[in-house]
Amino acid sequence: MTDLSKRSLIKVAALTALAGAALVGCGKKEEAPAPAPAPAAVEAPKPEPVKAAWVYVGPVGDAGWTFAHDLGRKAAEAHFGDALQTTFVESVPEGADAERVIRDLAQQGNQIIFATSFGYMEPMLKVAADFPNIKFEHATGYKSAENMRIYDASFYQDTYMAGIIAGSMTKSNTLGFVGSFPIPEVLRNINAFMLGAQSVNPKVTMKVVWVNTWFDPPKESEAAQSLINQGADVLLQNTDSTAVLQTAEKNGKFAFGWDSDMSAFAPNAHLASAVVNWAPYYIQSIEELKNGTWATKRTVWGVKEGLNDLIKISDKVPADVVAKVDEVKAGLKAGTFEVFRGPILDNTGKEVLAKDAVGDQAFRDGINFFVKGVEGKVPSGN
């Protein structure tokens, strides 16, 4: 092979290698590996629901006091949904049984406990001292602690308006009142009922029968019948069942619903219902617990705050009387009308509130007398 031939072969080989390199350079590039998928987001665990408990003095089906509180509990459940878990114990006697029940609810891990009767005050105070991290709330009482506070309704505003109707509707000028216990909470309702009646009928008087229980339909019926037998033709009560209203119906007399709308239980006798809506308070209280603003205080709401009202006024009540009730209700909402404004005399003739003086909360808390027109004496010790 000549040198020329060798050079030709070398040239061909070089060109072939160069062409191969070009072909490789023009080929598909190797793709980078796909990135690993991001880990799925882990949902934060839902906070545990607030646990709240209620202690009731009567059965939830009493159509009155306990029924109204339980409506408030249910409204709180609906408002907070899964963020609230509630429980209740009904028909708990006041006294040692109440302390046992409240203590048991605290041990179950409830963060807030509502005791809904005056006689639960002392038992709740004892339990509250042993569970400083739990919030305790007592309805209608007057004692508190660092972790126990008080809430109440202004029923006397309802009863004053009911009195306007009663004083206008009575034919005998004798009203009747079935009282539970002779404590200020009840005495101010009796007196407000009388004052409302006297505002439209100065001749009216009132008899009171005490039953010394919050819920006992047979006793309530017996007391109502006794009042009717003594000439009362319009009745009101500070007890928790429909018995007084139904007894009035059987006797062809008039009466009022108490705590909730009782118009369906005695449509002929029913003049109106003095009601209480606990839902706004229970919702606010639980919200304060959740956001850390719960503090010891005393809350007393009434018509102005939407807690109390007089509803379902019968069409038997004359239009001018309804207008008078509406006028008073508007004043209560605006804060311009006061039920306990002097001069007020007790039924012995003694002045208990001077002319133009307004009975403040301390006055209302200390009522231990009957106003002029209410017959008899307040039982001793009260």
Secondary structure, DSSP 8 states (H G I E B T S, - for coil): --HHHHHHHHHHHHHHHHHHHHHHHTS----------------------EEEEEE-SS-TTSSSHHHHHHHHHHHHHHHHGGGEEEEEE-S--SSHHHHHHHHHHHHTT-SEEEE-SGGGHHHHHHHHHH-TTSEEEEES----BTTEEEEEE-HHHHHHHHHHHHHHH-SSSEEEEEES--SHHHHHHHHHHHHHHHTT-TT-EEEEEE-S-S--HHHHHHHHHHHHHTT--EEEESSSSSHHHHHHHHTT-EEEEEES--GGG-TTTEEEEEEE--HHHHHHHHHHHHHT-----EEEE-TTTTSEEEE---TTS-HHHHHHHHHHHHHHHHT---SSBS-EEBTTS-EEE-TT-B--HHHHHT--S-BTTB-S---TT-
